[in-house]
């Protein structure tokens, strides 16, 4: 996955969550980031912080019924 992500970033796509990369899931009890929002430089992207996860965070759970936490960003046209 990292190689494919690097190719997309090298091609000019932007990761709005790069400044504060938080884990998005906890497969096998290991918190890691596997979900991304990528956009072109023609858009200004402001990341919306995700839920804090660590290795002890159970997913899915009653509070978070998915095995991934939602990620989001506000996209606007760059001037």
C-alpha positions in Angstrom: 0.0 0.0 0.0 2.8 2.5 0.9 4.3 2.2 -2.6 1.0 2.8 -4.3 0.3 5.8 -2.0 3.8 7.2 -2.8 3.1 7.0 -6.5 -0.1 9.0 -6.1 1.6 11.6 -3.9 4.5 11.8 -6.3 2.0 12.4 -9.1 0.8 15.6 -7.3 -2.1 14.5 -5.2 -2.4 16.0 -1.7 -3.2 14.2 1.5 -5.0 16.6 3.8 -4.4 14.4 6.8 -0.6 14.2 6.3 0.0 16.8 9.0 -1.8 14.8 11.7 -1.9 11.2 10.4 -4.0 9.2 12.8 -4.8 5.5 12.7 -8.1 4.7 11.0 -8.5 1.0 12.0 -7.2 -1.6 14.5 -6.8 -4.9 12.6 -5.3 -7.6 14.7 -5.0 -5.2 17.6 -2.6 -2.9 15.8 -3.7 0.6 15.2 -2.8 1.8 11.7 -3.8 4.2 9.0 -5.1 2.6 5.9 -7.8 5.1 4.8 -7.0 8.2 2.9 -8.6 11.2 1.2 -6.5 12.5 -1.8 -7.2 15.5 -3.9 -5.6 17.6 -6.6 -3.8 20.8 -5.9 -6.7 22.7 -7.6 -8.6 22.0 -4.3 -7.8 23.3 -0.9 -8.3 20.6 1.6 -8.8 21.1 5.3 -8.7 17.9 7.3 -11.3 17.2 9.9 -9.7 15.3 12.9 -10.5 11.7 13.3 -11.3 9.7 16.4 -8.2 8.8 18.4 -7.3 5.2 18.2 -4.7 3.0 19.8 -4.0 -0.7 19.8 -6.5 -1.2 22.6 -9.4 0.4 20.8 -11.9 -2.3 19.8 -13.5 -1.9 16.4 -16.3 -2.5 15.6 -17.9 -1.5 18.9 -21.2 -0.2 20.1 -19.9 3.4 19.8 -18.3 2.8 16.4 -20.1 0.0 14.5 -17.6 -0.1 11.7 -14.1 -1.6 11.6 -12.8 1.8 10.4 -13.3 5.3 11.8 -14.7 7.9 9.4 -12.3 10.3 7.8 -13.3 13.7 6.3 -12.0 16.9 4.8 -13.5 20.1 3.7 -12.7 20.7 0.0 -12.8 24.2 -1.6 -11.6 25.4 -4.9 -8.1 26.9 -4.6 -7.8 30.5 -5.7 
